[in-house]
Amino acid sequence: MKTHQFSTALSSLDLLGKPRRFPSPAKLNLFLYINGRLPNGYHELQTLFQFLDFGDWLHIEVCEQSRDILITPEIPHLKTEDNLIYRAAKRLQDKAHITRGATIHLEKILPMGGGVGGGSSNAATTLLALNALWGANLSLDELAEIGLELGADVPIFIHGHAAFAEGVGEKITYCHPPEKWFVVLKPENAISTAAIFNDPALPRSTPKRTLDKLLSSPYENDCQKIVLNHYPDVEKALNWLLQYAPARLTGTGACVFAEFDNEANAQACFQQKPKELFGFVAKGLNVSPLHQLLKRHNLPNSSTI
C-alpha cells in the first residue's frame, strides 16, 4: 500500500501544459462536538477538518465539439444525473456559460460511505479542475457557493485548507493543526448519518469552546459512542487501533483512525491490521494536494492561505 500517494505523484508531474489528472483527497474530522439542536432540526457543531495525502483521482479531458459531460465508469444503482461529479460539472457549465464539455474518469480508491469525504471531494475537484481547464475564472467563493448546493463539506475541499467549522458547518476558520501520520481503517459497514444524528442518545449539549482551547485539549467525537453501540464491527476496528495509538471515529464513520508522530510507527501498526479491513496510511495535510497541484501549474484558485 502506497502511503504518500499524492505527494509522490505530484513531485514527478511534468509541469509543461495543463494537467489532466487531478487529486481528490480524503479528509478526517479530527474532532467533532455537538453543541445543540436548532428548531429546524439541524445540529450546531464544532469540528476540525484536515486533508490526507491519499484519495481518488479524476482524469479529465475537455471536449471542444459539444457540451456533453461524460462520466466513467458508471456507478451501479446511481443515475448519471445524480452523480455529484456530473452535477458539479453541469452546474459550473451553466453558471459560467461554458460551451465546451468534458469526459471525466473517476479512479476510485476511497471507500464508499467511510466518512472521509469521497463524494464531496470528487465534486470539489471537478469544480476546481474544470474552472481551470474551461477558463471559467470563477473565484473560490463562487465555486464554494456552487459546492454548498451539492453538499455541506464541498466548500471545505474547494477552499483547500484545514478548517475549523462551527454553527451548522457554515462558519469557517482556517487553521494549522499538527500534520500527523494516520492509519485509517474501514469496516464493512454502511452508516446512516441521519440515523446517528436522530438517535435520542446522541450528546447534544457539549459546551462550545474557542479554537485555541479545542486544539490544546484531547480530541474527541460526540458521535462515536452512538456509532459503536449500533455497529460492533466499527467498535472492533477501533479497539484494535487503540492498542497502538490514540484512535477515534471520523465524522459518523464508518472509518476509524489512529494518529502517529511519524510514518515508521504508522506503517508498523498498519502491517499488523486485520486482513478483512480496508485501510491505508497517510499524512495529514493542511493544504489540499489539489491546491498544491494548481499552484505548481500556476492555475487559478490555488490556496494562498
C-alpha positions as CSV (number, residue, x, y, z in Angstrom):
1,M,0.0,0.0,0.0
2,K,1.4,3.4,-1.0
3,T,1.3,5.9,1.7
4,H,2.2,9.4,0.4
5,Q,0.2,8.7,-2.8
6,F,-0.3,12.3,-3.9
7,S,3.0,13.8,-2.8
8,T,5.0,11.2,-4.7
9,A,2.9,11.6,-7.8
10,L,2.8,15.4,-7.8
11,S,6.5,15.7,-7.4
12,S,7.1,13.7,-10.6
13,L,4.5,15.5,-12.8
14,D,5.6,17.3,-15.9
15,L,4.9,21.0,-15.5
16,L,4.6,21.6,-19.2
17,G,1.0,22.2,-20.2
18,K,-2.1,21.8,-18.2
19,P,-2.6,18.7,-16.0
20,R,-5.2,16.1,-16.9
21,R,-5.1,14.1,-13.7
22,F,-6.3,15.7,-10.5
23,P,-6.1,14.5,-6.9
24,S,-9.4,14.2,-4.9
25,P,-8.1,13.9,-1.3
26,A,-9.7,12.3,1.7
27,K,-10.4,14.3,4.8
28,L,-10.7,13.5,8.5
29,N,-12.8,15.1,11.2
30,L,-10.0,15.3,13.8
31,F,-12.7,16.2,16.4
32,L,-16.5,16.6,16.3
33,Y,-18.7,18.1,19.1
34,I,-22.4,18.6,19.1
35,N,-23.4,21.8,20.9
36,G,-27.1,21.8,20.4
37,R,-30.1,21.2,18.2
38,L,-31.9,24.0,16.4
39,P,-35.7,24.3,15.9
40,N,-35.3,23.3,12.3
41,G,-33.7,20.0,13.3
42,Y,-30.2,20.9,12.3
43,H,-27.4,20.5,14.8
44,E,-24.9,23.1,16.0
45,L,-21.4,21.6,16.0
46,Q,-17.7,22.3,16.2
47,T,-15.4,20.2,14.0
48,L,-11.9,20.2,12.6
49,F,-11.2,19.1,9.1
50,Q,-7.8,18.1,7.8
51,F,-6.9,16.7,4.4
52,L,-5.0,13.4,3.8
53,D,-2.2,12.7,1.3
54,F,-4.4,9.9,-0.1
55,G,-7.6,9.7,-2.1
56,D,-9.2,9.3,-5.5
57,W,-8.0,10.7,-8.9
58,L,-10.0,12.4,-11.6
59,H,-8.8,12.1,-15.2
60,I,-10.4,15.0,-17.2
61,E,-10.4,15.7,-21.0
62,V,-12.0,18.8,-22.4
63,C,-14.4,18.4,-25.3
64,E,-14.4,21.3,-27.7
65,Q,-17.2,20.0,-30.0
66,S,-20.1,19.7,-27.6
67,R,-21.3,20.5,-24.1
68,D,-21.8,16.8,-23.2
69,I,-20.5,15.7,-19.8
70,L,-19.4,12.0,-19.9
71,I,-18.6,10.2,-16.6
72,T,-16.8,6.9,-16.4
73,P,-17.1,4.3,-15.0
74,E,-20.8,4.0,-14.3
75,I,-21.6,3.5,-10.7
76,P,-24.1,0.7,-10.0
77,H,-27.6,1.9,-8.9
78,L,-26.6,5.6,-9.4
79,K,-28.1,7.6,-12.3
80,T,-25.6,9.8,-14.1
81,E,-27.7,12.9,-13.3
82,D,-27.4,12.1,-9.6
83,N,-23.7,11.7,-9.6
84,L,-22.0,14.5,-7.7
85,I,-19.2,14.8,-10.3
86,Y,-21.8,15.2,-13.1
87,R,-23.9,17.7,-11.1
88,A,-20.8,19.7,-10.3
89,A,-19.7,19.9,-13.9
90,K,-23.2,20.8,-15.2
91,R,-23.7,23.5,-12.5
92,L,-20.3,25.1,-13.4
93,Q,-21.1,24.9,-17.1
94,D,-24.4,26.7,-16.6
95,K,-23.1,29.2,-14.1
96,A,-20.1,30.3,-16.3
97,H,-21.9,29.9,-19.6
98,I,-19.4,27.3,-20.9
99,T,-19.9,26.0,-24.4
100,R,-17.5,23.1,-24.1
101,G,-17.9,19.7,-22.5
102,A,-15.7,17.1,-20.7
103,T,-15.0,13.4,-20.2
104,I,-14.3,12.6,-16.6
105,H,-13.0,9.3,-15.4
106,L,-13.0,8.6,-11.7
107,E,-10.2,6.4,-10.4
108,K,-12.0,5.3,-7.2
109,I,-9.7,4.4,-4.3
110,L,-11.5,5.8,-1.2
111,P,-14.2,3.6,0.4
112,M,-17.8,4.5,-0.1
113,G,-19.6,5.6,3.0
114,G,-16.5,5.8,5.1
115,G,-16.9,9.4,6.3
116,V,-13.7,10.5,4.6
117,G,-15.4,12.8,2.2
118,G,-15.0,10.9,-1.1
119,G,-18.1,12.2,-2.9
120,S,-17.7,15.8,-1.6
121,S,-14.0,15.8,-2.6
122,N,-14.9,14.4,-6.1
123,A,-17.3,17.3,-6.6
124,A,-14.8,19.9,-5.4
125,T,-12.0,18.5,-7.6
126,T,-14.4,18.6,-10.6
127,L,-15.3,22.3,-9.9
128,L,-11.7,23.4,-9.4
129,A,-10.2,21.4,-12.3
130,L,-12.9,22.4,-14.8
131,N,-12.8,26.0,-13.7
132,A,-9.1,26.0,-14.8
133,L,-9.4,23.8,-17.9
134,W,-12.5,25.6,-19.2
135,G,-11.2,29.0,-18.3
136,A,-14.3,29.8,-16.4
137,N,-12.4,32.0,-14.0
138,L,-14.8,31.8,-11.1
139,S,-13.5,32.8,-7.7
140,L,-13.1,30.3,-4.8
141,D,-16.1,31.9,-3.1
142,E,-18.2,31.5,-6.3
143,L,-17.1,27.9,-6.6
144,A,-17.9,27.3,-2.9
145,E,-21.4,28.6,-3.4
146,I,-21.9,26.0,-6.1
147,G,-20.3,23.4,-3.9
148,L,-22.6,24.2,-1.0
149,E,-25.6,23.3,-3.2
150,L,-24.0,19.8,-3.7
151,G,-23.1,19.1,-0.1
152,A,-22.1,20.7,3.2
153,D,-18.5,19.5,3.1
154,V,-17.8,20.5,-0.6
155,P,-16.8,24.1,0.2
156,I,-14.1,22.9,2.6
157,F,-12.5,20.9,-0.2
158,I,-12.8,23.9,-2.6
159,H,-11.1,26.3,-0.3
160,G,-8.4,23.7,0.2
161,H,-7.2,24.5,3.7
162,A,-7.6,22.7,7.1
163,A,-10.5,24.3,8.8
164,F,-12.5,24.6,12.0
165,A,-16.2,24.6,11.3
166,E,-19.0,25.9,13.6
167,G,-22.7,26.5,13.6
168,V,-24.2,24.0,11.2
169,G,-20.9,23.9,9.4
170,E,-21.1,27.3,7.6
171,K,-18.8,29.3,9.9
172,I,-15.3,28.5,8.8
173,T,-11.9,29.4,10.4
174,Y,-8.8,28.2,8.7
175,C,-6.1,26.8,11.0
176,H,-2.9,24.8,11.2
177,P,-3.3,21.7,13.3
178,P,-0.3,19.4,13.6
179,E,0.3,17.3,10.4
180,K,0.5,13.8,11.9
181,W,0.5,10.4,10.3
182,F,-2.6,8.3,10.3
183,V,-3.7,4.7,9.9
184,V,-7.3,4.7,8.6
185,L,-9.4,1.5,8.7
186,K,-12.9,0.9,7.2
187,P,-15.1,-1.9,8.4
188,E,-17.7,-3.4,6.1
189,N,-20.5,-1.1,7.4
190,A,-22.8,1.5,5.7
191,I,-23.7,4.0,8.3
192,S,-26.6,6.4,8.0
193,T,-25.5,9.9,9.1
194,A,-29.2,10.9,9.5
195,A,-29.8,7.9,11.8
196,I,-26.9,8.8,14.0
197,F,-27.9,12.4,14.3
198,N,-31.5,11.5,15.1
199,D,-30.6,9.0,17.8
200,P,-32.1,10.1,21.1
201,A,-28.9,9.2,23.0
202,L,-26.7,11.4,20.9
203,P,-24.9,14.0,23.1
204,R,-26.3,17.4,22.1
205,S,-25.0,19.8,24.9
206,T,-21.2,19.8,24.6
207,P,-20.2,23.3,25.7
208,K,-18.8,25.5,22.9
209,R,-15.1,26.2,23.3
210,T,-12.7,28.5,21.5
211,L,-10.5,27.1,18.7
212,D,-7.3,27.6,20.8
213,K,-8.9,25.7,23.7
214,L,-10.1,22.8,21.4
215,L,-6.7,22.5,19.7
216,S,-5.0,22.2,23.1
217,S,-7.4,19.6,24.5
218,P,-7.6,15.9,23.7
219,Y,-9.7,15.4,20.5
220,E,-13.0,13.5,20.8
221,N,-16.1,12.7,18.7
222,D,-19.5,13.0,20.2
223,C,-21.0,10.6,17.6
224,Q,-18.5,7.8,18.4
225,K,-20.4,6.2,21.3
226,I,-23.7,6.1,19.3
227,V,-22.0,4.5,16.3
228,L,-20.2,1.9,18.4
229,N,-23.5,1.0,20.1
230,H,-25.1,0.2,16.7
231,Y,-22.1,-1.2,14.8
232,P,-20.0,-3.8,16.6
233,D,-17.6,-4.1,13.6
234,V,-16.7,-0.4,13.9
235,E,-16.1,-0.9,17.7
236,K,-13.9,-3.9,17.0
237,A,-11.8,-2.0,14.5
238,L,-11.5,1.0,16.9
239,N,-10.5,-1.2,19.8
240,W,-7.8,-2.8,17.6
241,L,-6.3,0.6,16.7
242,L,-6.4,1.7,20.4
243,Q,-3.8,-1.0,21.1
244,Y,-1.3,1.1,19.1
245,A,-2.2,4.8,19.4
246,P,-4.9,7.3,20.2
247,A,-7.8,6.5,17.9
248,R,-11.3,7.6,17.2
249,L,-14.1,7.8,14.6
250,T,-14.1,10.3,11.8
251,G,-17.5,12.1,11.3
252,T,-20.2,9.5,11.7
253,G,-17.9,6.8,10.3
254,A,-17.6,4.1,9.3
255,C,-13.8,4.9,9.1
256,V,-11.8,5.0,12.3
257,F,-8.2,6.3,12.5
258,A,-5.2,6.3,14.8
259,E,-2.6,9.1,14.9
260,F,1.2,8.7,15.0
261,D,4.1,11.2,15.1
262,N,6.0,9.5,12.3
263,E,5.5,7.3,9.2
264,A,7.5,4.4,10.6
265,N,5.2,3.9,13.6
266,A,2.1,4.2,11.4
267,Q,3.5,1.6,9.0
268,A,4.4,-0.7,11.8
269,C,0.8,-0.6,13.0
270,F,-0.7,-0.9,9.5
271,Q,1.3,-4.1,8.8
272,Q,-0.5,-5.8,11.6
273,K,-4.0,-4.8,10.6
274,P,-6.8,-7.4,10.3
275,K,-6.9,-8.7,6.8
276,E,-10.7,-8.2,6.5
277,L,-10.4,-4.4,6.9
278,F,-9.7,-1.9,4.1
279,G,-7.1,0.6,5.2
280,F,-4.3,2.9,4.3
281,V,-1.5,5.0,5.8
282,A,-1.4,8.7,5.0
283,K,-0.1,12.0,6.3
284,G,-2.4,14.8,7.4
285,L,-2.0,17.9,5.2
286,N,-3.2,21.4,6.0
287,V,-3.1,22.4,2.3
288,S,-5.1,20.2,-0.1
289,P,-2.9,18.2,-2.6
290,L,-5.2,19.6,-5.3
291,H,-4.3,23.1,-4.4
292,Q,-0.7,22.2,-4.4
293,L,-1.1,20.9,-8.0
294,L,-2.9,24.1,-9.1
295,K,-0.2,26.2,-7.6
296,R,2.6,24.2,-9.3
297,H,0.9,24.8,-12.7
298,N,0.1,28.5,-11.9
299,L,-3.6,27.7,-12.4
300,P,-6.4,29.8,-10.8
301,N,-7.8,29.2,-7.3
302,S,-4.7,27.6,-5.7
303,S,-4.9,28.2,-1.9
304,T,-2.7,31.0,-0.6
305,I,-4.0,30.8,3.0
